[in-house]
């Protein structure tokens, strides 16, 4: 366990003022500080105490909890003060806590960093904790909770253990082939499992797009000719006047974005400049940005004024497209060649459009039980691990193939922050009675 010289303190609850403010302290001075301010307390019991400043004045009355290390979040002694959530109380508590020698304000993420260094969390669980804190939708919360509970870590650790075992078996055959406890050939069983693992990793990598949709949102781009009703629809979806709506063509010249929560999914809707040929210099830049944004979208809503349709030129290919007829209030329920007909003015068809977008967003995510790579860092390490495995599968020399597996194991270890060369030796000596 890593030992820190300093104790750190921070406000761990939300923005003040609030009903309750939680101040957390971690490090070697924690017990002394807690007992000095609050008096004697029982470990792991929330106790109501009068909290005293060094000059003998009362700061507040609040709950105090002490968690002795290593059975705490950081692995160190940890204390928590639950006080009234005014700015004045929190400021006085922080001033008092940092007034002790060896106690300082925590840096961003330092409590979690200490938890990682003390083996309480691995890197993947640390990242999942950050996702959980930043979760805005139900899908993001579920995704973060599952990873924080170790589902993703166990998958990567499982692959790593299998590679360590494969290497151990191969190197045992290389170095100790004469020992009676070492099988004469492990090639078939080992390499069959390694090949299967390469396929598993590849399928897992393919899920990164779904993870991006959960974390960053399903991106919907609104396209159409000037005055096709793009900004009106954008405002209707945002439920506020987020974009300027006028009869003058070319009002929207830059990209406008709003985030929606649809059935627990984060959806980012982007309003764009109207597509037309005869446009000024600034408007042309906006049109180019609109086409570029649409080319990378998860869904494009192509709007057309059903009363006065105008050409929009080429639209992005290879992107899911919904053709939306606008101003349905002027034409009744007629849909024509469009997938949906809407009236942003009267709200006609908006609910159906939202349901369609939500359904497509859910389909992009796939099964709720899937374990997905949650960071580009994971994907890069997984790609490298898979490539080294494929090289090992195609090799001839056992020594070189074992080395490729060693590097692949290292890449998987880097994802979770656990790279230990002794793991392989543990497997060898536990299974093969070497040196009996």
N, C-alpha and C positions, 0 to 999 in steps of 0.2 A: 504493500500500500504506500502510495506517495505521501510524504509528510510535508505540509506547508508551514512555513515560518510565520506567515501573517494570518490573522483571522480577518474574514471579510464580512461586510454587512451591506444590506440593500433593502429597499422597499420592494417586496415581492408581490404585492397586490396591485390592483388597478389604479387608474387616475384618481387623484384627490380633487375635491372632497368626496368621501364615500362613507357608507355606514361603518365599515371596519377597514383598518389598515393593518397589513401583516408585514412585519419587519423580520428578516431572517439573518442569522449570524452563523458562520461556519469557521472552524479552525481550532487551534490549540487553546486559545483564550476563552472559548465559548462558555465553559462551565463557570469559570471565575466571573465573567461578565454577567451572566444570567443571575448567579447567586448574589452578586454585589448589588444589582439593580432590584431584584425581586425577592431575595432571601432564599432559603432552602426550598427545593422543590423535589417532587418524586419523578424519576425518569419515566417518560412516555405517558404522563398524565397531564391533562390540561388543568391548570390551577389558577384560580382568580387571585391576583396579587396587586398590592399597591406598588407602583413603579416609582423608584426614587432616583433623583438626580444626585450627583456627587455632593452638592451643597446641602443636601437633606430635604430639599423641596420635593413635593409630589408632582410627577409628570402627568400621570393618568392612572386609572385602574383598568386592568386588562388581563387577558388569559396569557399564561406563559407555558410553553411546552419545551422540554429538553430531550433530545434524541442522542444518546451516546453512540459514538462511532465504535465499530465500523457499520453498525446496523442503522444507517441513516441514508438520506438521499445522496450526500456527497461522499460518504464513507468516513467523514470526520465527525467530531462532536458538532451538533447543530442545535441551535435554539431559535424559537419563534416567539415574537411578542405580538399579540392580537390586541390592538388598541383602537380607540375611536378614530375614525378616518378623517380628521381635519388636517389641513396643511400644517398648522401650528404644532399639533401633537406629533405628527410624523417628523417634522423638522427637528423638534426638541429631542426626540428619541434618537434620530440619526446623529445629532450633535453629541449626545451623551455616549452613545455606543462607540463612535470613532474617537472619543476623548480618551479612551483607554489605550495604553501603550500596546503596540502590536496589533491594533485593530484599524482597518482602513475600509474605505468604500470599495465595493466590488466592481470589477470591470465588466463590460457586457459579456454575458454568457459564462462568467467565471465559476458560478456554482455548478453548472452542467459540466464545465471543463474538469473541475475537480472530481465530479462523479465518474467521468470517463477515465481519468488518470488513476482513480482508485478502484477501477474494475466494476463499478456499479452499473455502467452502461457501456455498450460498444458504440462504434461510430454510427452504424445504421440506426440504432435506437436513439442516439443523440439527435440525429437528423429528423427522425420521426417525432421526437418531442418538440422540436422547433415547428414542425408542420402542425402539430396539435395545437400549439399556442396560437398559431396564425390561421387556424381553420375558420372559414366563414360559412361553409355550407355543410349539410349533413353528410354528403359524400366525402368531403375532405376530412371531416371528423372521423368517419368510419375507417377511411384509408390510413389516417395517422395513428389511430388507436391500435389497429391491427399490427402495424409495423412497430409501434412502441412496445407492444406486448411480445415482440420477438419473432413473429411469423417470417418476416423477411430475413432476419438474422439467422434463423434456424435453417432456412433454405440454403443460404450461402455457406453456412458452417457445415451443413450436411454434404454439400458438394466438395468442400475442402477436406473433410474427413475421408471421403471416398478416394480423393486423389492421394492423400497421405498414405492410405492403406495400399493403393495400387503401387505407389513408389516403394513402400516398404517391402512388398512382396517381390517386386522386380529386383531391388537392390539386395535383398536377401538371397535371391537366386544367383545374382552376379557374384556376391562376396562369400556366400556360405553354401554353395551348391553341393559340397561334399557332406554337409551335415545331414543326418538321417531325418531330423525334424523339419527340414526345408523341402518342400515339394520339388520334384525334378523340373516341372514346367508349370508356370502359372499364366502363361501367355493368353490362352483362350479366355479364361474367366476374367482376367484383369482387363484385357483390351476390349472385350465385349461390353463391360460396364463403363469403361472410359468413353467408348463410342456413343453409348446411350446417353452419357452425361453431356457430351458435346451437343447432342440434339436437344436435350432438356434446356441447356443454357441458351441455345439459339431461340427456342420457342419463348423462353422467358424474356429475352431481349426484345422480341417483337411486341411485347406488352407495354413498352415505354410510351408509345403514343397515347394509350389509354390513360396511363399515369399522368402524362402531361395535361390531358383534358381534365382530370380530377383536380390537379394542383393549380393549373393556370387558367382553366376555363375552356368551354367549348366556344370557339370563335365564329360568330355569325356576321357577315359583311353585307350591308344593304347597298345594292347597285341599282342604277336606273338613269333615265334621261332627266334633265332639269325639269323641275315641277312635276315629277312623277309621284310625289308624295313620300319621298324618302325621309325627310326630316320630320314630317308629321307622324309617320310610323315610329320613328326613333323616339319622339317625345311621348307617343302613346305607350310604348314599351317601357320607357323610363319613368312614366307617370309624373313628368314634370317638363317644363319648358327648357330642355337641355340644348336644343338647336333652334336657330332663327328660322322662322317659316314666313316667306313672302311669295308674291307672284313673280318676283324678279328672278330670271334664270341666273344660276351661278352663285347663289347666296352662300352655300357651303363650299369652302375651298380647302379645308383641311380635314383631317380625320377626327371625328368625335367618337368617344367610347363610353359606354355605360355597362356596369356589371349587374346581372340579374341572378336571382336564386330561383330556379325552376325545378320544382319537385326534388329539392335537395342538391341539385347540380348547379355549379357556377357557369353562367353563360355570359360571354362578352359580346355585346352588340356594337357594331361599328358603323357609323353614318359616314358617307363619302360624298365627294363632289359629283355633280351630275355629269353623265357621259355624253359628250357631243363633240362635233368636229370643229366648229367655228368658235373658238374660245380665246381669251386673252392669255398673256404670258403666265400670270399668277394662277389663273384658273386651270391652265394646261398642266401646271405642276401638280395641282390637286387631283386632276383626272389621272395622271400617271401614278400618283400614290394610290388612288382608288383601285386601279387595275392591279397594281403590285400587291396590295393588301388582300384583294379578293383571291389572287392566285395561291395564297397560302392559308386560306380560310378553311374551316371545317364544314361550313355551309354558306352558300351565297343566296340571298333573297334578291331576285331580279324583278324590280317593280316596273309596271307599265300602267300608264294612265289609260283606263279603258274608254274614257271620253275622247281623248286626243292623243293616241299613241304616237311616240316619236322613236326614231331609230337610235340605237346605242352603240352600234358597231360591234366589234368582236368582244365576246365575253370569255373569261378564263375557262379553259378546258381541264378535265380531270378533277374538277371540284364539284361536289354535290350541289345541285341547283334547284331552287324552288321558284317557279314563275308565279308572281303575285300580281293580280289585277287590282288596281286601286280605284278609289272614288266610287265604290259600289253603291253609295247612297244616291248617286245620280242615275244609276242604271238598273236599280232593283237587285235581284239575286243572281243576275246573269254572270256566269263564270267564264264562258267561252273556252279558249285554249289554255287558260291559266290553271295552276294547281289549286289556288285559293283566290277568293275575291274578298277584299276587305274595304272597310271605310274607317279611316283613322278618326274622322270627325265624329261619327256616331258610335264607333267601337265595334261595328259589325265585323265578324271574322277574326278579331284579335285573339280571342280565347282559343279558337281552333288553331291559329298560327302558333301561339305559345305552346299548346299541347304537342304540335308537330315538332317544334324545335326541341322541346324537352324529351320527346321520344327518340329523336335522332341523337341527342347528347347521351342519353342512357345507353343506346345501342353502341355508340363509340367507345364507351367505357367497358362494356362487356359484362361478364359475370361478376357479381359482387364479391364472390369468394376467391377470385384470382389474386395471387401474390404477384405484384408488379414491381419492376425497378423504379424507385422513386426519385433518383437523381441521375443526371447525365454522367456524373462521376462513376456511378455504378455500371452504367452501360459501357463506358470506355474500358473499365477494368474487366468486365465480363467478356467484351469483344476480344481483348488481349488474351484472356484465359482460354477462350474457345480456340483462338488461332494457335496458341501453343499446344493445345490438346490435339488439334488436327495435324500439326507437324509431327507430334509424337506418334500418332496413329499411322502416319505415312513413312516413318523412319525404319531403319534396318538395325542399327546398333542399339543394343539394350541400354548401354551407358548413356548414349545421346538421347534416347527416348525418355529415359528416366529424368535427365536434366530438363527436358522440355516440360515434363509433368511438374518438376520442382518449381519452375518459373510460373506455370499456370496456378499452382497452389499459392504461391506468393501473391499473385494478383487477386485471388479470392480473399486472401488474408488482409490485403490492403483495404478492401471494401469495409470490413467490419473492424479493422484496426487491431487485428490479432495475428501477428506473424512470428511464429516461434519454431525455430529449426529443431528443437528438442522433441516436437510432436512425433516426427517420423521415427526417431530412435525409440520412443516409448512403444510404438506399435511393433517394431521389430523385436524388441526384447520381451514384450508381453506375449507374443504369439509363437516365438521360435526358440525358446530355451537355449539361446546362443551361449557358448562358453560353459556348458554344464560339466 
